[in-house]
Amino acid sequence: MNHARQSTSQIKSALLYILLFVFLTPFLLVVMNSFKKTQQFVENPLSPPKALLFGNYISAYKSMDFMQGFLNSFVITAVAVFIILIFSSMTGYLFVRFKWKLNAILFFIMLASMALPFQVIMIPLVMLYGKLDLLNMKATLLFMYLGFGVPFGVFTFHGFIKGIPYELEESAFIEGSSRLRTFFQIILPLLRPVFVTLIVLDVLWIWNDYLLPSLVLLSPEQRTLPLSTFSFFSSYSVDYGPLMAGLVMTIIPVLILYLFLQKQIVKGITEGALK
């Protein structure tokens, strides 16, 4: 019996390592090809580089205007994630603690909006904001991210807050605490696992987003890092070596964030499921 269990465990471990390799393969290929010449990449993208061309990273840094793109991406991502989390947590709390019929309707509408593909409203949205002369503005992009990000955040916070005993708030009210103060000093600290999980998910989404910024941010100085990688595409060719290096440089910040917060992500998902 023990031998059979041990064999089953070894098979499961082997399958997990195989899956890990499959999931890491695209990233490893990008890293490997970032050290190649474009000609070698075109000839065989699966072959190892003949020499490590670190010059691709220097070329990518200059062509992308990396620091400007990084600053734009950082500001947009940080502000967007902050406002999404604040609005989502407060709205989720409102829907849970106030049993109004209007809240139930609004919550249902938010859940329904999550099923609406962005491509359906993409063209009307851009046309509308274009007529209002609101394109090429970071504020417009942030407003859109708020609208697209809040429904999922409200859904997540709503489920978690339902598991928090209301007696904690009643004790605070008896001591003279206001509703707002109670939320920020008592409820908000208890939402930390959900906050960390949503931070990582929203950062990955907004940092790597190409489609929405490409529709809103039109001038080169407004470009985020994903948009900056388009500088390697010309009318008739693509400079693949520096392009791959630029992709690696774009991925590294969110990869570092994920590595630092991975334990909190698992904890948040586990506690959210239990709630």
Secondary structure, DSSP 8 states (H G I E B T S, - for coil): -HHHHHHHHHHHHHHHHHHHHHHHHHHHHHHHHTTS-HHHHHH-TTS--SS--THHHHHHHHHTTHHHHHHHHHHHHHHHHHHHHHHHHHHHHHHHH---HHHHHHHHHHHHHTTS-HHHHHHHHHHHHHHTT--S-HHHHHHHHHHHHHHHHHHHHHHHHTTS-THHHHHHHHTT--HHHHIIIIIHHHTHHHHHHHHHHHHHHHHH--HHHHHH--SGGG--HHHHGGGGB-SS-B-HHHHHHHHHHHHHHHHHHHHHHHHHHHHHHHHHHH-
